[in-house]
């Protein structure tokens, strides 16, 4: 197992000599296996290891137990541990977000804060996602509606994020924990069906594996890898296309642009939105169809741009910078 994970980390360029790896540790089975393996690999791969634990303020005494468990393990194993406490229910109400999304945001903030302690070193953030987590994310995004990007979001390496055990399934993790008597705890929220991801985990994935193919999860992981290659290629092509129409701080898409393949137009619009907004924007086929219709209207009658609801759409700064030629 150690050699397998070491090879997986090297293959995906997860860390280099002198890096610091901040491992997200909840105390559960996945994160404890990851911490165990990273602890053994830090010398062979020449990186420093620290743990990050987030108390979400949701499960009362059970969450306190988790924090104490992680702190004790890290002390016994000689691993620096950064603990952060958030009142997720209160923040969820304040931000008007679900608790799952709020939890993701505070965990991201916690890692950023911990990383500031290592400003003189290159930092990688290790998350303990496995193959089933990847499959659950694919199914969740597919059911909600997504493009290629949403089907391959969970990658082995994504900028500072690394996922050292993404190549393992839950069966392999359970066997390893039992064989080597690795201590871990159970999060009770993982047992209920309150969260969408849990319903996928408890019912949909087992149905696929039992009723269709026992290797369904592994095949989905392979598919995600192929989709990531397609996503990267189309992103590069879309960026190249968008840059052809970038002038003086804005994009002026002409008839030539709308004559290119539709999929490249979508990716070009994505890149334009991301560049101008300063962050990632999701452009779906619905958004593209709206822009295509608007372009046809403009070509037919430029004055129609300002009729009815279009006035609201195109008065935004972002829209002016993309379609400035026509505004």
Number of C-alpha atoms within 10 A of each C-alpha: 11 12 10 12 19 19 13 18 20 14 10 15 12 23 21 15 13 14 19 21 24 25 26 24 29 24 24 16 22 22 20 24 23 22 26 15 18 23 17 12 18 18 12 9 17 14 20 20 23 22 23 23 22 22 21 20 16 16 14 10 10 15 18 14 14 23 20 13 17 23 22 13 16 18 12 9 11 12 16 14 22 22 15 18 14 17 14 22 18 14 16 16 12 9 11 10 13 13 19 14 12 22 21 12 12 20 21 13 13 20 22 12 13 20 21 11 11 12 9 8 13 16 24 25 26 29 21 22 23 21 21 23 20 24 24 21 19 22 19 17 16 14 9 8 11 16 14 17 18 21 24 24 17 25 18 23 19 14 9 13 18 26 24 26 24 22 18 18 18 15 9 11 19 14 11 15 17 10 9 9 9 13 15 19 15 13 15 10 12 14 13 10 14 10 14 11 17 16 16 20 19 14 11 15 19 16 15 14 13 12 10 10 13 14 11 19 21 18 14 20 23 12 15 23 18 12 18 19 14 15 19 13 12 18 19 16 16 21 20 15 19 22 13 12 17 15 11 7 10 19 24 20 20 14 11 8 17 15 9 11 9 15 13 21 22 22 25 25 25 21 25 25 21 15 14 18 12 9 10 13 15 18 18 15 14 9 12 18 13 11 16 15 11 16 20 14 14 15 15 10 10 14 12 14 19 15 9 9 9 12 12 10 13 19 12 10 12 17 16 17 21 23 18 16 12 16 14
